[in-house]
Amino acid sequence: MNKEKLIALGLTEEQADAVVEGYGVMIPKSRLDDKIEELKDANKTIAKHEADLEAIKPKLEGNDDLLKQIEDLQLANTQAKEQYESELTSTRLANAVKFALHGKVQDLDIVSSLLDKSSIELDENGNIKGGLDEQITSLKEAKSFLFVPEAVEEVAAIPP
């Protein structure tokens, strides 16, 4: 979603600028869904290749070099998959934290670096389901200057 679409939805130009500045250009959910489907297809292809390699092993008995290469490839595939899943989880977590903190903190990077991300849990949709609120509460108590002050009711000025 871009600035023009936000304005068409009824936001003022200043509000649209703030949204675009804070979040950048928004990616439609359909593109995310397409990427998820691509990932599922890639995982199916990897599983098929693994099965094919397992099926070839019995035919290669006596050819230890090829068997060793197959085992090395399988290990490399497993390690690459684990690394990819770890990076994907880390990216999802970082984005969810930034989204949850946006507009509430003075500096997203500083506050994000102070959080224990291992205790933050995400649901299957990538939304934070637990572990963040407690940390934010303790950070607000210890380092309140990192947070944007909540709206304070205006007090009528007493004339001099």
C-alpha positions in Angstrom: 0.0 0.0 0.0 1.4 3.4 -0.8 0.6 7.0 0.2 -2.0 7.6 -2.4 -4.0 4.5 -1.4 -3.8 5.6 2.3 -5.2 9.0 1.4 -7.9 7.4 -0.6 -8.9 5.4 2.5 -9.5 8.7 4.3 -6.2 9.5 6.0 -4.8 13.0 5.9 -1.6 13.6 4.0 0.3 14.0 7.2 -1.1 10.7 8.5 -0.3 8.9 5.3 3.3 10.4 5.4 3.7 9.1 8.9 2.5 5.6 8.0 4.8 5.4 4.9 7.7 6.8 6.9 7.2 4.3 9.7 6.4 1.2 7.7 7.6 2.0 4.2 5.6 0.6 1.3 3.3 -2.1 2.5 3.3 -5.4 0.7 -0.1 -6.9 0.0 -1.0 -10.1 1.9 -1.5 -11.8 -1.5 2.2 -11.5 -2.2 3.1 -12.9 1.2 0.7 -15.8 0.5 2.4 -16.4 -2.9 5.8 -16.5 -1.2 4.5 -18.9 1.4 3.2 -21.2 -1.4 6.6 -21.0 -3.2 8.3 -22.0 0.1 6.0 -25.0 0.5 6.7 -26.0 -3.1 10.4 -25.7 -2.5 10.2 -27.8 0.6 8.2 -30.5 -1.3 10.9 -30.5 -4.0 13.6 -30.8 -1.4 11.8 -33.8 0.2 11.4 -35.4 -3.2 15.1 -35.0 -3.9 16.0 -36.5 -0.5 13.7 -39.5 -1.3 15.3 -39.9 -4.7 18.8 -39.9 -3.1 17.7 -42.5 -0.6 16.3 -44.6 -3.5 19.6 -44.4 -5.4 21.8 -45.5 -2.4 21.1 -49.3 -2.7 22.0 -49.2 -6.4 25.3 -47.7 -5.6 26.6 -50.4 -3.2 30.3 -50.9 -3.7 30.8 -47.3 -4.9 31.8 -45.7 -1.7 32.8 -42.4 -3.3 29.3 -41.7 -4.7 27.6 -42.8 -1.5 29.9 -40.4 0.5 29.0 -37.6 -1.9 25.2 -38.4 -1.5 25.6 -38.3 2.3 27.5 -35.1 2.1 24.8 -33.5 -0.1 22.0 -34.7 2.3 23.9 -33.2 5.2 24.4 -29.9 3.3 20.7 -29.9 2.4 19.6 -30.5 6.0 22.0 -27.7 7.3 20.8 -25.3 4.7 17.2 -25.9 5.5 17.8 -25.5 9.3 19.7 -22.3 8.7 17.0 -20.9 6.4 14.3 -21.7 8.9 16.3 -20.1 11.7 16.8 -17.0 9.7 13.2 -16.9 8.7 12.1 -17.2 12.3 14.5 -14.5 13.4 13.3 -12.2 10.7 9.6 -12.8 11.6 10.4 -12.1 15.2 12.3 -8.9 14.5 9.5 -7.6 12.3 6.8 -8.5 14.8 8.7 -6.7 17.6 9.3 -3.6 15.4 5.6 -3.6 14.4 4.5 -3.9 18.1 6.8 -1.2 19.2 6.3 1.3 16.4 5.2 4.7 17.6 5.6 3.6 21.3 9.4 4.0 21.6 12.0 6.7 20.8 14.4 4.4 19.0 13.2 1.0 17.7 16.7 -0.4 17.4 17.8 0.4 20.9 14.7 -1.0 22.5 14.8 -4.0 20.3 18.4 -4.8 21.3 17.4 -4.7 25.0 14.8 -7.4 24.6 15.3 -11.1 25.2 13.9 -12.4 21.9 14.2 -16.0 23.0 11.4 -15.5 25.5 9.1 -13.9 22.9 6.6 -16.3 21.3 5.0 -15.9 17.9 1.8 -17.5 16.7 1.4 -19.3 13.4 0.6 -16.0 11.7 3.8 -14.3 12.9 2.0 -12.2 15.5 3.4 -11.9 19.0 1.5 -14.1 21.4 3.5 -13.7 24.6 6.7 -12.6 26.3 6.9 -9.0 25.0 4.5 -7.2 27.4 6.4 -8.2 30.5 9.7 -7.0 29.1 8.2 -3.7 27.9 6.7 -3.1 31.4 10.1 -3.7 33.1 11.9 -1.6 30.5 9.4 1.3 31.0 10.1 1.2 34.7 13.9 1.0 34.3 14.4 3.2 31.2 11.3 5.3 30.7 13.2 7.8 28.5 13.2 5.2 25.7 9.4 5.4 25.4 7.2 8.0 23.8 5.2 9.6 26.6 1.5 8.6 26.5 -1.0 11.3 25.8 -1.4 13.5 28.8 -4.6 15.4 29.3 -4.1 19.1 28.7 -4.3 21.2 31.8 -5.8 24.6 31.4 -3.2 27.2 32.0 -3.7 29.5 35.0 -3.5 33.1 33.9 -0.8 35.1 35.6 
